[in-house]
Amino acid sequence: MSDLSATQWSETVLQTLRQFELQCPDDDLFCVGYVIPQVELLEMNRHDQSAKPEQWQVWLTEFVEGCMAVDQVSDQDATRIRQIVASLA
């Protein structure tokens, strides 16, 4: 697959997350809602870059892990957030 700009990547991922948000159980709403702004922030931080989808996934995973550490997300929420991020690959 060809390289994606930050905007192309984020639009695709955000569409997936918003669809999931509409259908997910109430217990997942916080976790999905946590990931959405992380995608937007990563897009802003890397607005001038293009990369393969796999690289975007690595950057998102690293970014979310760092944010969860700073935010002191509970272990249960962190596990679910990791699952949601992994499902975007």
LOPAVO-682797 format. One record per residue: x, y, z of N, C-alpha, C in turn; residue number from 0; chain. Coordinates in Angstrom, 1 decimal, always signed. Last residue first. Example, Ala and Ser with C-alpha at 12.3 -4.5 7.8 and 13.67 -1.06 7.14 Angstrom:
<rec><n_u>+12.8</n_u><n_v>-2.2</n_v><n_w>+7.1</n_w><ca_u>+13.7</ca_u><ca_v>-1.1</ca_v><ca_w>+7.1</ca_w><c_u>+12.9</c_u><c_v>+0.0</c_v><c_w>+7.9</c_w><tike>1</tike><bator>A</bator></rec>
<rec><n_u>+13.2</n_u><n_v>-5.7</n_v><n_w>+7.8</n_w><ca_u>+12.3</ca_u><ca_v>-4.5</ca_v><ca_w>+7.8</ca_w><c_u>+13.2</c_u><c_v>-3.3</c_v><c_w>+7.8</c_w><tike>0</tike><bator>A</bator></rec>
END
This chain:
<rec><n_u>-5.4</n_u><n_v>-1.5</n_v><n_w>+13.1</n_w><ca_u>-4.3</ca_u><ca_v>-1.9</ca_v><ca_w>+12.2</ca_w><c_u>-4.9</c_u><c_v>-2.6</c_v><c_w>+10.9</c_w><tike>88</tike><bator>A</bator></rec>
<rec><n_u>-7.4</n_u><n_v>-1.1</n_v><n_w>+14.9</n_w><ca_u>-7.3</ca_u><ca_v>-0.2</ca_v><ca_w>+13.8</ca_w><c_u>-6.3</c_u><c_v>-0.6</c_v><c_w>+12.7</c_w><tike>87</tike><bator>A</bator></rec>
<rec><n_u>-7.1</n_u><n_v>-2.8</n_v><n_w>+17.0</n_w><ca_u>-8.1</ca_u><ca_v>-3.2</ca_v><ca_w>+16.0</ca_w><c_u>-8.1</c_u><c_v>-2.3</c_v><c_w>+14.8</c_w><tike>86</tike><bator>A</bator></rec>
<rec><n_u>-5.3</n_u><n_v>-1.5</n_v><n_w>+18.6</n_w><ca_u>-4.8</ca_u><ca_v>-2.6</ca_v><ca_w>+17.8</ca_w><c_u>-5.8</c_u><c_v>-3.0</c_v><c_w>+16.7</c_w><tike>85</tike><bator>A</bator></rec>
<rec><n_u>-7.0</n_u><n_v>+0.3</n_v><n_w>+19.8</n_w><ca_u>-6.0</ca_u><ca_v>+0.8</ca_v><ca_w>+18.9</ca_w><c_u>-5.5</c_u><c_v>-0.3</c_v><c_w>+18.0</c_w><tike>84</tike><bator>A</bator></rec>
<rec><n_u>-8.6</n_u><n_v>-1.5</n_v><n_w>+21.2</n_w><ca_u>-9.2</ca_u><ca_v>-0.6</ca_v><ca_w>+20.2</ca_w><c_u>-8.2</c_u><c_v>-0.1</c_v><c_w>+19.3</c_w><tike>83</tike><bator>A</bator></rec>
<rec><n_u>-6.7</n_u><n_v>-2.5</n_v><n_w>+23.0</n_w><ca_u>-7.4</ca_u><ca_v>-3.4</ca_v><ca_w>+22.0</ca_w><c_u>-8.0</c_u><c_v>-2.6</c_v><c_w>+20.9</c_w><tike>82</tike><bator>A</bator></rec>
<rec><n_u>-5.9</n_u><n_v>-0.3</n_v><n_w>+24.4</n_w><ca_u>-4.9</ca_u><ca_v>-1.0</ca_v><ca_w>+23.6</ca_w><c_u>-5.6</c_u><c_v>-1.9</c_v><c_w>+22.6</c_w><tike>81</tike><bator>A</bator></rec>
<rec><n_u>-8.3</n_u><n_v>+0.2</n_v><n_w>+25.7</n_w><ca_u>-7.8</ca_u><ca_v>+1.2</ca_v><ca_w>+24.8</ca_w><c_u>-6.8</c_u><c_v>+0.6</c_v><c_w>+23.8</c_w><tike>80</tike><bator>A</bator></rec>
<rec><n_u>-8.4</n_u><n_v>-2.0</n_v><n_w>+27.4</n_w><ca_u>-9.5</ca_u><ca_v>-1.9</ca_v><ca_w>+26.4</ca_w><c_u>-9.0</c_u><c_v>-0.9</c_v><c_w>+25.3</c_w><tike>79</tike><bator>A</bator></rec>
<rec><n_u>-6.2</n_u><n_v>-1.5</n_v><n_w>+29.0</n_w><ca_u>-6.3</ca_u><ca_v>-2.7</ca_v><ca_w>+28.3</ca_w><c_u>-7.3</c_u><c_v>-2.6</c_v><c_w>+27.1</c_w><tike>78</tike><bator>A</bator></rec>
<rec><n_u>-6.9</n_u><n_v>+0.9</n_v><n_w>+30.1</n_w><ca_u>-5.7</ca_u><ca_v>+0.9</ca_v><ca_w>+29.3</ca_w><c_u>-5.8</c_u><c_v>-0.4</c_v><c_w>+28.4</c_w><tike>77</tike><bator>A</bator></rec>
<rec><n_u>-9.1</n_u><n_v>+0.2</n_v><n_w>+31.7</n_w><ca_u>-9.3</ca_u><ca_v>+1.1</ca_v><ca_w>+30.6</ca_w><c_u>-8.2</c_u><c_v>+1.0</c_v><c_w>+29.6</c_w><tike>76</tike><bator>A</bator></rec>
<rec><n_u>-7.7</n_u><n_v>-1.4</n_v><n_w>+33.6</n_w><ca_u>-8.8</ca_u><ca_v>-1.9</ca_v><ca_w>+32.8</ca_w><c_u>-9.1</c_u><c_v>-1.1</c_v><c_w>+31.6</c_w><tike>75</tike><bator>A</bator></rec>
<rec><n_u>-5.9</n_u><n_v>+0.4</n_v><n_w>+34.7</n_w><ca_u>-5.4</ca_u><ca_v>-0.8</ca_v><ca_w>+34.0</ca_w><c_u>-6.5</c_u><c_v>-1.4</c_v><c_w>+33.1</c_w><tike>74</tike><bator>A</bator></rec>
<rec><n_u>-6.7</n_u><n_v>+3.9</n_v><n_w>+34.1</n_w><ca_u>-6.8</ca_u><ca_v>+2.6</ca_v><ca_w>+34.9</ca_w><c_u>-6.3</c_u><c_v>+1.5</c_v><c_w>+34.1</c_w><tike>73</tike><bator>A</bator></rec>
<rec><n_u>-4.3</n_u><n_v>+6.4</n_v><n_w>+33.2</n_w><ca_u>-5.5</ca_u><ca_v>+5.6</ca_v><ca_w>+32.9</ca_w><c_u>-5.5</c_u><c_v>+4.3</c_v><c_w>+33.7</c_w><tike>72</tike><bator>A</bator></rec>
<rec><n_u>-2.6</n_u><n_v>+8.6</n_v><n_w>+33.6</n_w><ca_u>-2.8</ca_u><ca_v>+7.6</ca_v><ca_w>+34.6</ca_w><c_u>-4.1</c_u><c_v>+6.8</c_v><c_w>+34.5</c_w><tike>71</tike><bator>A</bator></rec>
<rec><n_u>-1.8</n_u><n_v>+10.4</n_v><n_w>+31.7</n_w><ca_u>-3.2</ca_u><ca_v>+10.5</ca_v><ca_w>+32.3</ca_w><c_u>-3.5</c_u><c_v>+9.5</c_v><c_w>+33.4</c_w><tike>70</tike><bator>A</bator></rec>
<rec><n_u>+0.7</n_u><n_v>+9.4</n_v><n_w>+31.1</n_w><ca_u>+0.6</ca_u><ca_v>+10.8</ca_v><ca_w>+31.7</ca_w><c_u>-0.8</c_u><c_v>+10.9</c_v><c_w>+32.4</c_w><tike>69</tike><bator>A</bator></rec>
<rec><n_u>+0.0</n_u><n_v>+6.9</n_v><n_w>+30.1</n_w><ca_u>+0.9</ca_u><ca_v>+7.0</ca_v><ca_w>+31.2</ca_w><c_u>+0.8</c_u><c_v>+8.4</c_v><c_w>+31.9</c_w><tike>68</tike><bator>A</bator></rec>
<rec><n_u>-1.6</n_u><n_v>+7.7</n_v><n_w>+27.9</n_w><ca_u>-2.2</ca_u><ca_v>+6.9</ca_v><ca_w>+29.0</ca_w><c_u>-1.3</c_u><c_v>+7.0</c_v><c_w>+30.2</c_w><tike>67</tike><bator>A</bator></rec>
<rec><n_u>+0.4</n_u><n_v>+8.9</n_v><n_w>+26.3</n_w><ca_u>-0.8</ca_u><ca_v>+9.7</ca_v><ca_w>+26.9</ca_w><c_u>-1.4</c_u><c_v>+9.0</c_v><c_w>+28.0</c_w><tike>66</tike><bator>A</bator></rec>
<rec><n_u>+2.0</n_u><n_v>+6.7</n_v><n_w>+25.6</n_w><ca_u>+2.5</ca_u><ca_v>+7.9</ca_v><ca_w>+26.3</ca_w><c_u>+1.4</c_u><c_v>+8.7</c_v><c_w>+27.0</c_w><tike>65</tike><bator>A</bator></rec>
<rec><n_u>+0.1</n_u><n_v>+5.2</n_v><n_w>+24.2</n_w><ca_u>+0.8</ca_u><ca_v>+4.6</ca_v><ca_w>+25.4</ca_w><c_u>+1.4</c_u><c_v>+5.8</c_v><c_w>+26.2</c_w><tike>64</tike><bator>A</bator></rec>
<rec><n_u>-0.4</n_u><n_v>+6.9</n_v><n_w>+22.0</n_w><ca_u>-1.5</ca_u><ca_v>+6.6</ca_v><ca_w>+23.0</ca_w><c_u>-0.9</c_u><c_v>+6.0</c_v><c_w>+24.3</c_w><tike>63</tike><bator>A</bator></rec>
<rec><n_u>+2.1</n_u><n_v>+6.9</n_v><n_w>+20.7</n_w><ca_u>+1.5</ca_u><ca_v>+8.1</ca_v><ca_w>+21.2</ca_w><c_u>+0.4</c_u><c_v>+7.8</c_v><c_w>+22.3</c_w><tike>62</tike><bator>A</bator></rec>
<rec><n_u>+2.4</n_u><n_v>+4.2</n_v><n_w>+20.1</n_w><ca_u>+3.4</ca_u><ca_v>+4.8</ca_v><ca_w>+20.9</ca_w><c_u>+2.8</c_u><c_v>+6.1</c_v><c_w>+21.5</c_w><tike>61</tike><bator>A</bator></rec>
<rec><n_u>+0.2</n_u><n_v>+3.8</n_v><n_w>+18.4</n_w><ca_u>+0.3</ca_u><ca_v>+3.0</ca_v><ca_w>+19.6</ca_w><c_u>+1.3</c_u><c_v>+3.7</c_v><c_w>+20.5</c_w><tike>60</tike><bator>A</bator></rec>
<rec><n_u>+0.8</n_u><n_v>+5.7</n_v><n_w>+16.4</n_w><ca_u>-0.4</ca_u><ca_v>+5.8</ca_v><ca_w>+17.2</ca_w><c_u>-0.3</c_u><c_v>+5.1</c_v><c_w>+18.5</c_w><tike>59</tike><bator>A</bator></rec>
<rec><n_u>+3.1</n_u><n_v>+4.6</n_v><n_w>+15.3</n_w><ca_u>+3.1</ca_u><ca_v>+6.0</ca_v><ca_w>+15.9</ca_w><c_u>+1.9</c_u><c_v>+6.2</c_v><c_w>+16.8</c_w><tike>58</tike><bator>A</bator></rec>
<rec><n_u>+2.1</n_u><n_v>+2.2</n_v><n_w>+14.3</n_w><ca_u>+3.2</ca_u><ca_v>+2.2</ca_v><ca_w>+15.3</ca_w><c_u>+3.2</c_u><c_v>+3.6</c_v><c_w>+16.0</c_w><tike>57</tike><bator>A</bator></rec>
<rec><n_u>+0.3</n_u><n_v>+3.2</n_v><n_w>+12.4</n_w><ca_u>-0.2</ca_u><ca_v>+2.3</ca_v><ca_w>+13.5</ca_w><c_u>+0.9</c_u><c_v>+2.3</c_v><c_w>+14.7</c_w><tike>56</tike><bator>A</bator></rec>
<rec><n_u>+2.0</n_u><n_v>+4.4</n_v><n_w>+10.6</n_w><ca_u>+1.0</ca_u><ca_v>+5.2</ca_v><ca_w>+11.4</ca_w><c_u>+0.5</c_u><c_v>+4.5</c_v><c_w>+12.6</c_w><tike>55</tike><bator>A</bator></rec>
<rec><n_u>+3.2</n_u><n_v>+2.1</n_v><n_w>+9.7</n_w><ca_u>+4.0</ca_u><ca_v>+3.1</ca_v><ca_w>+10.4</ca_w><c_u>+3.1</c_u><c_v>+4.0</c_v><c_w>+11.2</c_w><tike>54</tike><bator>A</bator></rec>
<rec><n_u>+1.1</n_u><n_v>+0.9</n_v><n_w>+8.3</n_w><ca_u>+1.8</ca_u><ca_v>+0.2</ca_v><ca_w>+9.4</ca_w><c_u>+2.6</c_u><c_v>+1.2</c_v><c_w>+10.3</c_w><tike>53</tike><bator>A</bator></rec>
<rec><n_u>+0.6</n_u><n_v>+2.7</n_v><n_w>+6.2</n_w><ca_u>-0.4</ca_u><ca_v>+2.5</ca_v><ca_w>+7.3</ca_w><c_u>+0.2</c_u><c_v>+1.8</c_v><c_w>+8.6</c_w><tike>52</tike><bator>A</bator></rec>
<rec><n_u>+3.5</n_u><n_v>+4.7</n_v><n_w>+5.5</n_w><ca_u>+2.7</ca_u><ca_v>+3.5</ca_v><ca_w>+5.3</ca_w><c_u>+1.7</c_u><c_v>+3.4</c_v><c_w>+6.5</c_w><tike>51</tike><bator>A</bator></rec>
<rec><n_u>+3.4</n_u><n_v>+8.3</n_v><n_w>+5.4</n_w><ca_u>+4.0</ca_u><ca_v>+7.0</ca_v><ca_w>+5.8</ca_w><c_u>+3.0</c_u><c_v>+5.9</c_v><c_w>+5.5</c_w><tike>50</tike><bator>A</bator></rec>
<rec><n_u>+4.3</n_u><n_v>+11.7</n_v><n_w>+5.6</n_w><ca_u>+3.5</ca_u><ca_v>+10.6</ca_v><ca_w>+4.9</ca_w><c_u>+4.2</c_u><c_v>+9.3</c_v><c_w>+5.3</c_w><tike>49</tike><bator>A</bator></rec>
<rec><n_u>+4.0</n_u><n_v>+14.8</n_v><n_w>+7.4</n_w><ca_u>+4.6</ca_u><ca_v>+13.5</ca_v><ca_w>+7.1</ca_w><c_u>+3.7</c_u><c_v>+12.6</c_v><c_w>+6.3</c_w><tike>48</tike><bator>A</bator></rec>
<rec><n_u>+3.0</n_u><n_v>+17.1</n_v><n_w>+8.5</n_w><ca_u>+3.8</ca_u><ca_v>+17.2</ca_v><ca_w>+7.3</ca_w><c_u>+4.5</c_u><c_v>+15.9</c_v><c_w>+6.8</c_w><tike>47</tike><bator>A</bator></rec>
<rec><n_u>+1.7</n_u><n_v>+16.4</n_v><n_w>+10.8</n_w><ca_u>+0.9</ca_u><ca_v>+17.0</ca_v><ca_w>+9.7</ca_w><c_u>+1.7</c_u><c_v>+17.0</c_v><c_w>+8.4</c_w><tike>46</tike><bator>A</bator></rec>
<rec><n_u>+2.2</n_u><n_v>+15.3</n_v><n_w>+13.3</n_w><ca_u>+2.9</ca_u><ca_v>+14.8</ca_v><ca_w>+12.1</ca_w><c_u>+2.2</c_u><c_v>+15.2</c_v><c_w>+10.8</c_w><tike>45</tike><bator>A</bator></rec>
<rec><n_u>+0.5</n_u><n_v>+16.6</n_v><n_w>+15.1</n_w><ca_u>+1.9</ca_u><ca_v>+16.6</ca_v><ca_w>+15.4</ca_w><c_u>+2.8</c_u><c_v>+16.1</c_v><c_w>+14.2</c_w><tike>44</tike><bator>A</bator></rec>
<rec><n_u>-2.0</n_u><n_v>+16.2</n_v><n_w>+13.9</n_w><ca_u>-1.5</ca_u><ca_v>+17.6</ca_v><ca_w>+14.0</ca_w><c_u>+0.0</c_u><c_v>+17.6</c_v><c_w>+14.3</c_w><tike>43</tike><bator>A</bator></rec>
<rec><n_u>-2.2</n_u><n_v>+13.5</n_v><n_w>+14.2</n_w><ca_u>-2.3</ca_u><ca_v>+14.1</ca_v><ca_w>+12.9</ca_w><c_u>-1.7</c_u><c_v>+15.5</c_v><c_w>+12.9</c_w><tike>42</tike><bator>A</bator></rec>
<rec><n_u>-2.2</n_u><n_v>+13.3</n_v><n_w>+17.0</n_w><ca_u>-1.1</ca_u><ca_v>+12.7</ca_v><ca_w>+16.2</ca_w><c_u>-1.1</c_u><c_v>+13.3</c_v><c_w>+14.8</c_w><tike>41</tike><bator>A</bator></rec>
<rec><n_u>-4.6</n_u><n_v>+14.5</n_v><n_w>+17.6</n_w><ca_u>-3.4</ca_u><ca_v>+15.1</ca_v><ca_w>+18.0</ca_w><c_u>-2.2</c_u><c_v>+14.6</c_v><c_w>+17.2</c_w><tike>40</tike><bator>A</bator></rec>
<rec><n_u>-6.4</n_u><n_v>+12.7</n_v><n_w>+16.4</n_w><ca_u>-6.4</ca_u><ca_v>+14.1</ca_v><ca_w>+15.9</ca_w><c_u>-5.1</c_u><c_v>+14.8</c_v><c_w>+16.3</c_w><tike>39</tike><bator>A</bator></rec>
<rec><n_u>-5.9</n_u><n_v>+10.4</n_v><n_w>+18.0</n_w><ca_u>-5.7</ca_u><ca_v>+10.4</ca_v><ca_w>+16.5</ca_w><c_u>-5.5</c_u><c_v>+11.8</c_v><c_w>+16.0</c_w><tike>38</tike><bator>A</bator></rec>
<rec><n_u>-6.7</n_u><n_v>+11.4</n_v><n_w>+20.4</n_w><ca_u>-5.3</ca_u><ca_v>+11.0</ca_v><ca_w>+20.2</ca_w><c_u>-4.9</c_u><c_v>+11.0</c_v><c_w>+18.8</c_w><tike>37</tike><bator>A</bator></rec>
<rec><n_u>-9.4</n_u><n_v>+11.8</n_v><n_w>+20.2</n_w><ca_u>-8.6</ca_u><ca_v>+13.0</ca_v><ca_w>+20.2</ca_w><c_u>-7.1</c_u><c_v>+12.6</c_v><c_w>+20.0</c_w><tike>36</tike><bator>A</bator></rec>
<rec><n_u>-10.1</n_u><n_v>+8.9</n_v><n_w>+20.0</n_w><ca_u>-10.4</ca_u><ca_v>+9.8</ca_v><ca_w>+19.0</ca_w><c_u>-9.5</c_u><c_v>+11.1</c_v><c_w>+19.0</c_w><tike>35</tike><bator>A</bator></rec>
<rec><n_u>-9.5</n_u><n_v>+7.6</n_v><n_w>+22.5</n_w><ca_u>-8.6</ca_u><ca_v>+7.3</ca_v><ca_w>+21.3</ca_w><c_u>-8.9</c_u><c_v>+8.4</c_v><c_w>+20.2</c_w><tike>34</tike><bator>A</bator></rec>
<rec><n_u>-11.5</n_u><n_v>+8.3</n_v><n_w>+24.2</n_w><ca_u>-10.2</ca_u><ca_v>+8.6</ca_v><ca_w>+24.6</ca_w><c_u>-9.3</c_u><c_v>+8.5</c_v><c_w>+23.3</c_w><tike>33</tike><bator>A</bator></rec>
<rec><n_u>-13.8</n_u><n_v>+7.2</n_v><n_w>+23.0</n_w><ca_u>-13.7</ca_u><ca_v>+8.7</ca_v><ca_w>+23.2</ca_w><c_u>-12.3</c_u><c_v>+9.1</c_v><c_w>+23.6</c_w><tike>32</tike><bator>A</bator></rec>
<rec><n_u>-13.2</n_u><n_v>+4.6</n_v><n_w>+23.5</n_w><ca_u>-13.3</ca_u><ca_v>+5.0</ca_v><ca_w>+22.1</ca_w><c_u>-13.1</c_u><c_v>+6.6</c_v><c_w>+22.1</c_w><tike>31</tike><bator>A</bator></rec>
<rec><n_u>-13.4</n_u><n_v>+4.6</n_v><n_w>+26.3</n_w><ca_u>-12.2</ca_u><ca_v>+4.2</ca_v><ca_w>+25.7</ca_w><c_u>-12.1</c_u><c_v>+4.7</c_v><c_w>+24.2</c_w><tike>30</tike><bator>A</bator></rec>
<rec><n_u>-16.1</n_u><n_v>+5.4</n_v><n_w>+26.8</n_w><ca_u>-14.9</ca_u><ca_v>+6.2</ca_v><ca_w>+27.3</ca_w><c_u>-13.7</c_u><c_v>+5.9</c_v><c_w>+26.5</c_w><tike>29</tike><bator>A</bator></rec>
<rec><n_u>-17.5</n_u><n_v>+3.4</n_v><n_w>+25.5</n_w><ca_u>-17.6</ca_u><ca_v>+4.7</ca_v><ca_w>+25.1</ca_w><c_u>-16.4</c_u><c_v>+5.6</c_v><c_w>+25.5</c_w><tike>28</tike><bator>A</bator></rec>
<rec><n_u>-17.6</n_u><n_v>+0.8</n_v><n_w>+26.5</n_w><ca_u>-16.5</ca_u><ca_v>+1.1</ca_v><ca_w>+25.6</ca_w><c_u>-16.5</c_u><c_v>+2.6</c_v><c_w>+25.2</c_w><tike>27</tike><bator>A</bator></rec>
<rec><n_u>-20.0</n_u><n_v>+0.5</n_v><n_w>+27.9</n_w><ca_u>-18.7</ca_u><ca_v>+0.4</ca_v><ca_w>+28.6</ca_w><c_u>-17.5</c_u><c_v>+0.8</c_v><c_w>+27.8</c_w><tike>26</tike><bator>A</bator></rec>
<rec><n_u>-21.9</n_u><n_v>+0.6</n_v><n_w>+26.0</n_w><ca_u>-21.7</ca_u><ca_v>+1.8</ca_v><ca_w>+26.8</ca_w><c_u>-20.4</c_u><c_v>+1.7</c_v><c_w>+27.5</c_w><tike>25</tike><bator>A</bator></rec>
<rec><n_u>-20.7</n_u><n_v>-1.0</n_v><n_w>+23.0</n_w><ca_u>-21.4</ca_u><ca_v>-1.1</ca_v><ca_w>+24.3</ca_w><c_u>-21.1</c_u><c_v>+0.2</c_v><c_w>+25.1</c_w><tike>24</tike><bator>A</bator></rec>
<rec><n_u>-20.8</n_u><n_v>+0.6</n_v><n_w>+19.7</n_w><ca_u>-20.2</ca_u><ca_v>-0.1</ca_v><ca_w>+20.8</ca_w><c_u>-21.0</c_u><c_v>-0.1</c_v><c_w>+22.1</c_w><tike>23</tike><bator>A</bator></rec>
<rec><n_u>-21.9</n_u><n_v>+2.0</n_v><n_w>+17.6</n_w><ca_u>-22.3</ca_u><ca_v>+0.6</ca_v><ca_w>+17.8</ca_w><c_u>-21.8</c_u><c_v>+0.0</c_v><c_w>+19.1</c_w><tike>22</tike><bator>A</bator></rec>
<rec><n_u>-20.7</n_u><n_v>+4.5</n_v><n_w>+17.5</n_w><ca_u>-22.1</ca_u><ca_v>+4.4</ca_v><ca_w>+17.3</ca_w><c_u>-22.7</c_u><c_v>+3.0</c_v><c_w>+17.7</c_w><tike>21</tike><bator>A</bator></rec>
<rec><n_u>-18.0</n_u><n_v>+3.8</n_v><n_w>+17.6</n_w><ca_u>-18.6</ca_u><ca_v>+4.6</ca_v><ca_w>+18.7</ca_w><c_u>-20.1</c_u><c_v>+4.5</c_v><c_w>+18.7</c_w><tike>20</tike><bator>A</bator></rec>
<rec><n_u>-17.5</n_u><n_v>+2.7</n_v><n_w>+15.1</n_w><ca_u>-17.5</ca_u><ca_v>+1.9</ca_v><ca_w>+16.3</ca_w><c_u>-18.2</c_u><c_v>+2.5</c_v><c_w>+17.5</c_w><tike>19</tike><bator>A</bator></rec>
<rec><n_u>-17.7</n_u><n_v>+5.1</n_v><n_w>+13.6</n_w><ca_u>-18.6</ca_u><ca_v>+4.0</ca_v><ca_w>+13.4</ca_w><c_u>-18.7</c_u><c_v>+3.1</c_v><c_w>+14.6</c_w><tike>18</tike><bator>A</bator></rec>
<rec><n_u>-15.5</n_u><n_v>+6.4</n_v><n_w>+14.7</n_w><ca_u>-16.9</ca_u><ca_v>+7.0</ca_v><ca_w>+14.9</ca_w><c_u>-17.9</c_u><c_v>+6.0</c_v><c_w>+14.6</c_w><tike>17</tike><bator>A</bator></rec>
<rec><n_u>-13.4</n_u><n_v>+4.8</n_v><n_w>+13.9</n_w><ca_u>-13.7</ca_u><ca_v>+5.0</ca_v><ca_w>+15.3</ca_w><c_u>-15.1</c_u><c_v>+5.5</c_v><c_w>+15.5</c_w><tike>16</tike><bator>A</bator></rec>
<rec><n_u>-13.5</n_u><n_v>+5.1</n_v><n_w>+11.1</n_w><ca_u>-13.7</ca_u><ca_v>+3.7</ca_v><ca_w>+11.7</ca_w><c_u>-14.1</c_u><c_v>+3.9</c_v><c_w>+13.2</c_w><tike>15</tike><bator>A</bator></rec>
<rec><n_u>-13.0</n_u><n_v>+7.8</n_v><n_w>+10.9</n_w><ca_u>-14.3</ca_u><ca_v>+7.2</ca_v><ca_w>+10.4</ca_w><c_u>-14.5</c_u><c_v>+5.9</c_v><c_w>+11.0</c_w><tike>14</tike><bator>A</bator></rec>
<rec><n_u>-10.4</n_u><n_v>+7.9</n_v><n_w>+11.9</n_w><ca_u>-11.5</ca_u><ca_v>+8.6</ca_v><ca_w>+12.6</ca_w><c_u>-12.9</c_u><c_v>+8.1</c_v><c_w>+12.2</c_w><tike>13</tike><bator>A</bator></rec>
<rec><n_u>-9.0</n_u><n_v>+6.5</n_v><n_w>+9.9</n_w><ca_u>-9.1</ca_u><ca_v>+6.0</ca_v><ca_w>+11.3</ca_w><c_u>-10.2</c_u><c_v>+6.6</c_v><c_w>+12.1</c_w><tike>12</tike><bator>A</bator></rec>
<rec><n_u>-9.4</n_u><n_v>+8.3</n_v><n_w>+7.7</n_w><ca_u>-9.8</ca_u><ca_v>+6.9</ca_v><ca_w>+7.7</ca_w><c_u>-10.0</c_u><c_v>+6.3</c_v><c_w>+9.0</c_w><tike>11</tike><bator>A</bator></rec>
<rec><n_u>-8.3</n_u><n_v>+10.7</n_v><n_w>+8.7</n_w><ca_u>-9.7</ca_u><ca_v>+10.6</ca_v><ca_w>+8.2</ca_w><c_u>-10.2</c_u><c_v>+9.2</c_v><c_w>+8.2</c_w><tike>10</tike><bator>A</bator></rec>
<rec><n_u>-5.6</n_u><n_v>+9.9</n_v><n_w>+9.2</n_w><ca_u>-6.5</ca_u><ca_v>+10.2</ca_v><ca_w>+10.3</ca_w><c_u>-8.0</c_u><c_v>+10.2</c_v><c_w>+9.9</c_w><tike>9</tike><bator>A</bator></rec>
<rec><n_u>-4.6</n_u><n_v>+9.4</n_v><n_w>+6.6</n_w><ca_u>-4.6</ca_u><ca_v>+8.4</ca_v><ca_w>+7.6</ca_w><c_u>-5.6</c_u><c_v>+8.7</c_v><c_w>+8.7</c_w><tike>8</tike><bator>A</bator></rec>
<rec><n_u>-4.9</n_u><n_v>+12.0</n_v><n_w>+5.4</n_w><ca_u>-5.6</ca_u><ca_v>+10.8</ca_v><ca_w>+4.8</ca_w><c_u>-5.7</c_u><c_v>+9.7</c_v><c_w>+5.8</c_w><tike>7</tike><bator>A</bator></rec>
<rec><n_u>-3.4</n_u><n_v>+13.6</n_v><n_w>+7.1</n_w><ca_u>-4.8</ca_u><ca_v>+13.8</ca_v><ca_w>+6.9</ca_w><c_u>-5.5</c_u><c_v>+12.6</c_v><c_w>+6.4</c_w><tike>6</tike><bator>A</bator></rec>
<rec><n_u>-0.8</n_u><n_v>+12.5</n_v><n_w>+6.7</n_w><ca_u>-1.4</ca_u><ca_v>+12.5</ca_v><ca_w>+8.1</ca_w><c_u>-2.9</c_u><c_v>+12.7</c_v><c_w>+8.0</c_w><tike>5</tike><bator>A</bator></rec>
<rec><n_u>-0.8</n_u><n_v>+10.5</n_v><n_w>+3.7</n_w><ca_u>-0.5</ca_u><ca_v>+11.7</ca_v><ca_w>+4.5</ca_w><c_u>-1.2</c_u><c_v>+11.6</c_v><c_w>+5.8</c_w><tike>4</tike><bator>A</bator></rec>
<rec><n_u>+0.5</n_u><n_v>+7.3</n_v><n_w>+3.1</n_w><ca_u>-0.7</ca_u><ca_v>+8.1</ca_v><ca_w>+3.4</ca_w><c_u>-0.2</c_u><c_v>+9.4</c_v><c_w>+4.1</c_w><tike>3</tike><bator>A</bator></rec>
<rec><n_u>+2.0</n_u><n_v>+5.3</n_v><n_w>+0.6</n_w><ca_u>+2.1</ca_u><ca_v>+6.2</ca_v><ca_w>+1.8</ca_w><c_u>+0.8</c_u><c_v>+7.0</c_v><c_w>+1.9</c_w><tike>2</tike><bator>A</bator></rec>
<rec><n_u>+0.4</n_u><n_v>+2.3</n_v><n_w>-0.6</n_w><ca_u>+1.2</ca_u><ca_v>+3.5</ca_v><ca_w>-0.7</ca_w><c_u>+1.2</c_u><c_v>+4.3</c_v><c_w>+0.5</c_w><tike>1</tike><bator>A</bator></rec>
<rec><n_u>+0.8</n_u><n_v>-1.2</n_v><n_w>+0.0</n_w><ca_u>+0.0</ca_u><ca_v>+0.0</ca_v><ca_w>+0.0</ca_w><c_u>+0.9</c_u><c_v>+1.2</c_v><c_w>+0.0</c_w><tike>0</tike><bator>A</bator></rec>
END
